[in-house]
Amino acid sequence: MQFRFVKDLAIALIVIALLVLAIRLYTVRSAGEKIPQKSIYTKESVSDTLLNRIKTIENSIQDRKMFTFNITRDPLRQGNIIKDRLDREKEFADMVRNTFRLSTTAIDENGNKVAYVEYLDRVFGGKVGDVIEGRRITAITDKSMTYYYGGGYVTTYVQARPQLSPEEQAAGQSNLDNY
């Protein structure tokens, strides 16, 4: 007998749930019918073609923001392929300026060995243990210097400042790669 009451209760709950869902569906549908087919802002909206162009421009701007240039020269400058004498001289001067070059070694009045390094248009003097532009000097001899940089030891030798010979200037040849 009790099983019959449980079955009747389940059927009653299902019928009540269906009635609640039907009422909810009716209210949603009546609210949807109140929305006009044409908006009052239709005259102020943009056309699909204009909207597509705007999206294309926005995507292009986002792509340009994400792009990184990995060349040092201006890509819009004409004549990057053919270098004239001024371009070669400027490139040579930049190469000399950015070279970490041991210019000389000496012994100071206290008997300490000192290395003089030319880098970025400046001359630095340092003893063993000193740091010059992120490079820690580990050893100095009469003609060389050893320093620690970038996870490894590098030995550099005393060398004269490089010169661009007049023949290289005239012929357009140098130790630089000409594209």
C-alpha positions as MATLAB code, in Angstrom:
seq = 'MQFRFVKDLAIALIVIALLVLAIRLYTVRSAGEKIPQKSIYTKESVSDTLLNRIKTIENSIQDRKMFTFNITRDPLRQGNIIKDRLDREKEFADMVRNTFRLSTTAIDENGNKVAYVEYLDRVFGGKVGDVIEGRRITAITDKSMTYYYGGGYVTTYVQARPQLSPEEQAAGQSNLDNY';
ca = [
       0.000    0.000    0.000;
       2.786    2.415    0.775;
       4.445    1.823   -2.565;
       1.291    3.139   -4.279;
       1.480    6.398   -2.305;
       5.142    6.921   -3.255;
       4.268    6.370   -6.915;
       1.384    8.863   -6.709;
       3.668   11.396   -4.989;
       6.311   11.074   -7.759;
       3.692   11.599  -10.474;
       2.311   14.644   -8.642;
       5.810   16.157   -8.351;
       6.439   15.613  -12.087;
       3.119   17.295  -12.968;
       3.898   20.254  -10.690;
       7.405   20.615  -12.230;
       5.893   20.573  -15.751;
       3.392   23.286  -14.765;
       6.195   25.477  -13.307;
       8.282   25.048  -16.470;
       5.301   25.871  -18.702;
       4.621   29.079  -16.744;
       8.313   30.037  -16.974;
       8.326   29.398  -20.743;
       5.234   31.578  -21.174;
       6.784   34.509  -19.240;
      10.043   34.331  -21.203;
       8.182   34.220  -24.513;
       5.970   37.188  -23.594;
       9.060   39.182  -22.540;
      10.712   38.327  -25.881;
       7.700   39.543  -27.846;
       8.032   42.982  -26.263;
      11.426   43.489  -28.012;
      10.841   45.307  -31.318;
      12.078   43.723  -34.551;
      13.962   46.901  -35.516;
      15.953   48.742  -32.926;
      15.497   52.465  -32.455;
      19.285   52.764  -32.967;
      19.286   51.176  -36.445;
      19.951   54.504  -38.151;
      22.981   55.114  -35.925;
      24.627   51.722  -36.511;
      27.388   50.993  -39.020;
      27.099   48.814  -42.079;
      28.572   45.325  -42.159;
      31.300   46.295  -44.641;
      32.416   49.206  -42.470;
      32.328   46.994  -39.385;
      34.486   44.398  -41.193;
      36.991   47.083  -42.200;
      37.169   48.343  -38.615;
      37.823   44.809  -37.353;
      40.514   44.310  -40.000;
      42.246   47.534  -38.963;
      42.049   46.591  -35.280;
      43.553   43.158  -36.031;
      46.326   44.805  -38.038;
      47.118   47.149  -35.159;
      47.238   44.232  -32.723;
      49.563   42.305  -35.075;
      51.906   45.287  -35.302;
      51.951   45.631  -31.525;
      52.999   41.977  -31.208;
      55.689   42.171  -33.953;
      59.270   42.696  -32.876;
      61.893   44.003  -35.244;
      65.184   42.151  -35.031;
      67.204   44.344  -37.370;
      69.054   47.479  -36.354;
      68.563   49.428  -39.563;
      65.465   51.331  -40.577;
      63.474   49.006  -42.900;
      61.927   51.992  -44.665;
      65.247   53.580  -45.599;
      66.042   53.193  -49.270;
      69.382   51.771  -50.300;
      69.957   49.292  -47.487;
      71.248   46.772  -49.998;
      73.925   48.994  -51.531;
      76.175   50.605  -48.963;
      78.102   53.734  -49.769;
      81.361   54.860  -48.190;
      79.608   56.682  -45.332;
      77.562   53.606  -44.452;
      80.702   51.429  -44.381;
      82.579   53.961  -42.262;
      79.694   54.250  -39.806;
      79.381   50.472  -39.569;
      83.139   50.144  -39.051;
      83.082   52.834  -36.327;
      80.202   51.041  -34.581;
      82.110   47.759  -34.742;
      85.220   49.398  -33.201;
      83.126   51.145  -30.529;
      81.382   47.911  -29.484;
      84.549   45.790  -29.345;
      85.826   44.973  -25.852;
      89.513   45.512  -26.702;
      92.532   45.189  -24.434;
      94.646   48.205  -25.357;
      97.583   47.693  -22.974;
      98.748   46.229  -19.695;
     100.995   47.966  -17.179;
     102.376   47.740  -13.674;
     101.428   50.537  -11.296;
     103.671   52.110   -8.643;
     102.629   49.451   -6.099;
     103.648   46.583   -8.389;
     100.072   45.581   -9.298;
      99.293   44.589  -12.875;
      96.702   46.851  -14.484;
      94.820   46.196  -17.722;
      93.462   49.071  -19.794;
      90.416   48.196  -21.875;
      88.751   50.328  -24.538;
      84.991   49.822  -24.813;
      82.110   52.104  -25.874;
      84.415   55.118  -26.460;
      85.814   54.907  -22.933;
      89.036   53.563  -21.459;
      88.701   51.443  -18.331;
      91.551   50.437  -16.027;
      91.254   47.396  -13.835;
      93.220   45.002  -11.642;
      92.620   41.323  -10.972;
      89.216   41.002   -9.299;
      87.816   44.265  -10.689;
      84.664   44.277  -12.818;
      84.629   46.213  -16.094;
      81.218   46.432  -17.770;
      80.078   43.117  -16.281;
      83.355   41.285  -16.945;
      85.366   40.160  -13.889;
      89.127   40.197  -14.494;
      90.691   36.916  -13.355;
      94.275   37.174  -14.693;
      96.581   39.738  -16.292;
      99.843   38.948  -18.093;
     102.211   41.118  -20.142;
     100.234   40.682  -23.378;
      96.839   39.276  -22.348;
      93.978   39.425  -19.902;
      91.531   36.699  -18.861;
      88.068   37.608  -17.658;
      84.865   35.826  -16.674;
      81.761   36.792  -18.651;
      78.538   35.047  -19.583;
      79.331   31.815  -17.772;
      82.793   31.285  -19.288;
      86.369   32.486  -19.235;
      87.642   34.581  -22.156;
      91.247   35.482  -22.882;
      91.906   38.606  -24.916;
      95.266   39.838  -26.137;
      96.700   43.333  -26.495;
      95.760   44.625  -29.916;
      96.025   47.886  -31.754;
      92.931   49.849  -32.612;
      91.643   48.582  -35.994;
      91.994   50.977  -38.919;
      90.044   50.987  -42.157;
      92.750   51.215  -44.800;
      92.446   53.765  -47.635;
      92.423   50.907  -50.172;
      89.474   49.282  -48.382;
      87.697   52.619  -48.283;
      88.281   53.230  -51.987;
      87.488   49.682  -53.107;
      84.547   49.348  -50.755;
      86.080   46.227  -49.209;
      86.550   45.715  -45.531;
      86.549   42.922  -43.056;
      82.815   43.565  -42.713;
      80.318   41.640  -44.779;
      78.841   43.811  -47.502;
      75.356   42.597  -48.303;
];
